[in-house]
Amino acid sequence: MSKITHITRGTCSTQIDVDVQDGIISSVTFTGGCNGNLQGITRLVTGMKATDAIRRLEGIRCGYKNTSCPDQLAQALRKALAE
């Protein structure tokens, strides 16, 4: 089991708490950001293989920003898998 806290950069959300068990995302909690959208992302990825979520979310940009909340979640998942 790997539970990590990821401090986001370049997004409206400020933090993502992720719990990955045996390569499967068991929980995601965002602090700040667009509540409805982030609830949707959380529900979509919970129960998904972390590697599949990373592949789908990595590189998504928010407007003119170089990153997004989904991209930051992909980074958090990479950290969780590395631990």
Secondary structure as GFF3:
##gff-version 3
##sequence-region A 1 83
A	DSSP	beta_strand	2	7	.	.	.	ID=ss1
A	DSSP	beta_strand	13	21	.	.	.	ID=ss2
A	DSSP	beta_strand	24	32	.	.	.	ID=ss3
A	DSSP	alpha_helix	35	45	.	.	.	ID=ss4
A	DSSP	alpha_helix	50	57	.	.	.	ID=ss5
A	DSSP	alpha_helix	69	82	.	.	.	ID=ss6
###
